[in-house]
Each structure stands twice: as C-alpha cells, then as structure tokens.
Amino acid sequence: MAARAARDLSDVTSVIQLRGVNKWFGQFHVLSDINLDVKEGEKIVICGPSGSGKSTLIRCINRLEEHQRGDIVVHGVTLSNDVKNIEAIRREVGMVFQSFNLFPHLTILDNLTLAPIWVKKTPKKDAEEIAMSLLNRVRIPEQALKYPGQLSGGQQQRVAIARALCMRPKIMLFDEPTSALAPEMVKEVLDVMIELAREGMTMICVTHEMGFARAVADRVIFMDRGEIVEQNEPEEFFANPRNERTKLFLGQILHH
Amino acid sequence: MTDDALPVGERRQLAPPTDDSGALGWARRNLFSSWGNGVTTVVLIAAIAWILTWLLEWALFTANFTATAGSECRGQGACWALIREKFRYIFFGSFPYEQHWRPLFAVIAMLAMLVLSADRRMWNWRLLVIWGVGSFVTFLLMFGQLHIPLTLFLVVALVVGGVGVGMRKGIARAGEMNTYRALAAVGLVGLALRVAGILPAWSLAIAPLSFVETSLWGGLPVTMILATYGLVFAFPYGILLALGRRSNLPLIKGLCVGFIELIRGVPLISLLIMASVMLPLFLPSGTTIDKFLRAQVAVILFAGAYIAEVIRGGLQSLPKGQFEAADAMALNYAQKTLLIILPQALRVVIPPLINTFIGFFKDTSLVLIIGIFDFLNTANQALVDPNWAGFPGEVYLFAAFVYFIFCFSMSRYSKYLELELNKGTRR
C-alpha cells in the first residue's frame, strides 16, 4: 500500500486546474479560493462535513454549478459561458450522482446508449455493443432490457457508472455515490469503482467511504466551510491529521 | 410435514386463505356489515329502482318513435320521433341536404384518424401520414374543393428539410442528408422568389365536388374540427409556452407569462367575440378572414394557455437530477427537452391534460355565441320548428348523450394511456 501511495505524479500533466475559484449561493460563500490540480490518472477523494462545499466543487468542474470568480481549466479548455466550451468539457467528464438519476422512462440499455447516439453520433449498433460490454463490466448484463425502477439501488448505481463510461470520458466525477444506498449494496458499487481506479481512470470522488480512500486514493482532500483545509496521501492523512478541524471530523466518522 | 426437505435458506410458503362464502358472503360483508349499512343499502337500492322505472317508462315504454308532428306526441313519454325527424339537421346543420354523405364521411375520417393515432405503435412517422391523409380527406369532403397555394408547398419543403438537417445530422447517410439540404434549399429559394414576386401566386386546385363554404357547415363535424384541430395545434403551442415560461431569457419568459396570464384572465366567450367582431375592424378593408378560422384560432390560443399551465406542472414535478444528468451527458437543450424532460413530464400530466381536453371539447359549444353552428347549436335550432315545439328535453338529452360518448371515450383512453406508458417503469 505504501509503495502505491508513493507513486510519483510530479511530472505528469494536470488535466484539471482550479485557480482561485470562488462561488456564492446568494450571500453564502460556499467556495472560497479553491486551488486544485488533478493529474492524469490521479484519484482524489474529497471528504468533509455536509455543507462544506465538496459537492459544489465537483459540480463546478462540469458546470452544473457556475463559479463566479477564478478559473477552471479542464483538458486545456477554460470553462466560460460559451455553450461550446461547456459541452466540450462535458463530453470528457463523466458524472455519477448520489441519487443515480437514471432516466426512468428508458430501459437500461437506452439509458446507456442515449448520449453516445445523440451527442457522439455513434451508430446505434456500435453504441449498443459498447453499452453491453460496459454492463458486463459492472456485472449486470441481464438487466439490459429492464427499466431503472425494477432494479435495486446498488444495481442502479452500477448502471449509472456504466452510463457515464459509455461516453468514454477521460475524467470521472463521483458525488457521494454510495450515500443513498442500503448498507448491503455499498460494496458492489465500491468494487466497481475500485476496478475503474485500478484501470487508470482519473477520478474525483466525494465520499465518506474511508476504506475506499485508503484502497485507491492518491490524495485525500478535507474541505470545511468552503475551503480546502488539508490534503495528503491517505496513509498520512488518516494517521497524522494536522488540522484541528480534520481531527474532529475524522474522529466523528471513524469512531463507530 | 417437516421442513427438512427444503434447501437451506428456503421457507415453506403457505397458500393465502381462500374465500368460499360466495355472493351471499360478499353481500353480507360489503352491503350489510352493520345495521346502518344495511339500511343505507336498502334505501339506496329503492331510490335507484324508483328512478330507473320512471326513466324507462318515459324513455322507452311510453315513448313515441313514429310521430310525424309534435302534436301526436303530447301526453305521452319521450318524443324520440323528433330526433328521428331532425337528426340529420342536428348532425350536419345547413350543409346541402343531398350532400350529407360528405360531412358523414368527414366525421368517419376524423374518427378513424383519432382512433389510429390513439395507438401507441403509431407514434412515429406514421402519425404524420395519418394526420396528413386524414386532414386532407376531411377538408376535401367538407369544402369540396381545395386550393393549395404554392407557398404552402415551399414552407413544407423548408420545414421538412430544415428539421431533417437539424435532427439527422451525423446520423443519416449522405444521400438522405442531401435530400434534406435540397428540400430546404428549394423551399428557401422558392419562398424568397415568391416574396420578391418573381414566382406567380399559383395554387394547386383539387375540385372534385361542389364548394361548400364554412358558414354552411354545422353539427358534429364542426364540433369535431374545432376540438380536434384546436387541441392538435394548442398542444405543441402549449408545450412551447410552458418551456418558455421556464426559460432563463427574461424576454421569452416575460412574453410567455404575459400571454398565459392574459388569456387565462378573460372568458373564452370574450375572446370569441373579439375574434368575430373586433378583429375585422382592425383588418384593412377588403381583407377578410373566415369566421370559422377566427373561432378556431381563438380556441387554439385559449386552449394553449391552459395546456401550458398543465404541462408546467409536469415539468416542475421532475426531480432536478433528471435535468442535471442530461446536462452532465452533454445533451443540448433540444435533446434534453425532447428525449428526457418532455417524455416524463407529459406522462405525469396525462390525467389533468385529458381533463383539459375534455373541458375544451365541451367548451367549443360556446361558438354558438358568434353564430357558428356547432353540434349544440344545431340541436338548439332543431327546437325552433313550430311543428315540434315543446320537446327541449329530448333534444338536449340526445345532444348530451353524443357529447358523453366523446368525453367518456377520452376518459377511458386516458386510463389506458397511463397504464400503457407506465408499463415496466413503475417500482
């Protein structure tokens, strides 16, 4: 584990750069001066108390939220109000939500092939082939013709991961992917995510699954009140948290 | 019996208790479960029986089906002979009598069109064919002669070509794309030449029958045309209004809100009167717009505002996550709206939407205010004949019955549609 965590990323190019990012919800300063570099292939876990701005942070990266100050550069494209820029970034960035957000009126297969067909103009047959191979990868090919409502939460979340992967993204964002799941389904989703991490995907995960963080993260970031309070390699982060707020938070979530 | 034979983890399932008490048992449980319920049941059954006997006596046993004048009907039950005498006028109004087969087949064509498009398997390009052919037949029969202006052909070419280029880009093969491009180009160039006055005002004349103007139309076809085309145009228009009302662009949003509130704020009758009396005052002298068309437009505008609000309810009921998931997948606004949002939003609002449709089907009867002879108006006119004075009940009951058939069908269809569209999608 220690050997993996020591992987040197210093000379790898950054695929995401955040420079002085600020955001307000009305008067509420939800993100203040966020600076973050994500290298290609890096896995980052973001944790922090609720309301700390961690979800908002990753939602800014694909423009589900608009930041008001600072720069966000994804794959060399600077986010602006230009729809072309936003769509270019969204093609490269897949996202998995806490509440799955599958399209309930479409079958699982149609959920997966929709974006490749309409956004990437992939021929239907090819899109279905890709979709089936991804459903195999998340181990639910037999559910392809069912509707989301007929699947368990864990299965739905695995479909959601496959759906994001169908676009062949370079970066995956996970917004608390296991928080809405029944306890016995958390593992099946984490297993898929770990597998994805091992294959070299660049990932940013907002999660409180510290086991996952230990297993795959290159870096753990702790956020509180809209700021990045502390970041470190997982070993060091859990063993020797430096900031008082980090200690308090870790004490709260690890003492069960 | 022991559970030893079962594999580990299995549990022996017991059959649910069966009910063998029969009809008597059912009645006892549901109708006479207590003294109070028993008395209520008996009283209600007696009341229903009394009303039913009276109704049957009046409508059937003492009714007169064969009288040739109202005077022969006096002192008896229902005078259905009146309907027998007048039904052709009630159904088809002042349409030339010997030509009544035309509105009859027009009604049949519209019914066929509606029944066919009710089937979900037709919801693709077939729908366009069904409505194209159905509408053409209907209006050809009603008018007898159609003059289709060149401009209409050009507009259709432009729209088909434009939509094809926009929607099928990157999906269709080169040949198909070139067809769309050619269509759009022909439409665009043609329209430009037409506006410039280089192309003449030519129109395609199809005239197999004698011309019957809209002021002679009456009865069921009028009600059906007003309702069908009113709703068919109001529906997409209402969708656009509902989407516009949620737009981020203040101007579009303001216009849509303003329009909806304005239209909802006035009675349909005042809109109809405006369309029939005031609009001609504003038009330059010499130009006339057919009164029927004006009423039709008023109905479309009015229905559009109501439909927009119903659909807005559906749009608001969708979780935010659906919009976000579509955004995160890089779908553009049109794709997101057409593929993700509307299919779900419309499903949610089927019951209130059909409720609105039923309301508007009946509201078309208000056009009698401006002298259009819809079904209720022709029924009304049938009462004027002095030979048959004094039997309004029969005529109105008959009209009500016809309206009921239409509205009840819509209501049933709503039920079917809800089940059909939710197949497999429910938890």
Boltz contact constraints between the chains, C-beta under 6 A:
constraints:
  - contact:
      token1: [A, 62]
      token2: [B, 328]
      max_distance: 6.0
  - contact:
      token1: [A, 64]
      token2: [B, 324]
      max_distance: 6.0
  - contact:
      token1: [A, 87]
      token2: [B, 330]
      max_distance: 6.0
  - contact:
      token1: [A, 90]
      token2: [B, 330]
      max_distance: 6.0
  - contact:
      token1: [A, 91]
      token2: [B, 330]
      max_distance: 6.0
  - contact:
      token1: [A, 95]
      token2: [B, 328]
      max_distance: 6.0
  - contact:
      token1: [A, 97]
      token2: [B, 321]
      max_distance: 6.0
  - contact:
      token1: [A, 99]
      token2: [B, 321]
      max_distance: 6.0
  - contact:
      token1: [A, 101]
      token2: [B, 321]
      max_distance: 6.0
  - contact:
      token1: [A, 101]
      token2: [B, 325]
      max_distance: 6.0
  - contact:
      token1: [A, 103]
      token2: [B, 340]
      max_distance: 6.0
  - contact:
      token1: [A, 104]
      token2: [B, 425]
      max_distance: 6.0
  - contact:
      token1: [A, 105]
      token2: [B, 343]
      max_distance: 6.0
  - contact:
      token1: [A, 105]
      token2: [B, 344]
      max_distance: 6.0
  - contact:
      token1: [A, 105]
      token2: [B, 425]
      max_distance: 6.0
  - contact:
      token1: [A, 115]
      token2: [B, 329]
      max_distance: 6.0
  - contact:
      token1: [A, 118]
      token2: [B, 335]
      max_distance: 6.0
  - contact:
      token1: [A, 119]
      token2: [B, 330]
      max_distance: 6.0
  - contact:
      token1: [A, 121]
      token2: [B, 170]
      max_distance: 6.0
  - contact:
      token1: [A, 121]
      token2: [B, 171]
      max_distance: 6.0
  - contact:
      token1: [A, 147]
      token2: [B, 424]
      max_distance: 6.0
  - contact:
      token1: [A, 147]
      token2: [B, 425]
      max_distance: 6.0
  - contact:
      token1: [A, 149]
      token2: [B, 425]
      max_distance: 6.0
  - contact:
      token1: [A, 149]
      token2: [B, 426]
      max_distance: 6.0
  - contact:
      token1: [A, 149]
      token2: [B, 427]
      max_distance: 6.0
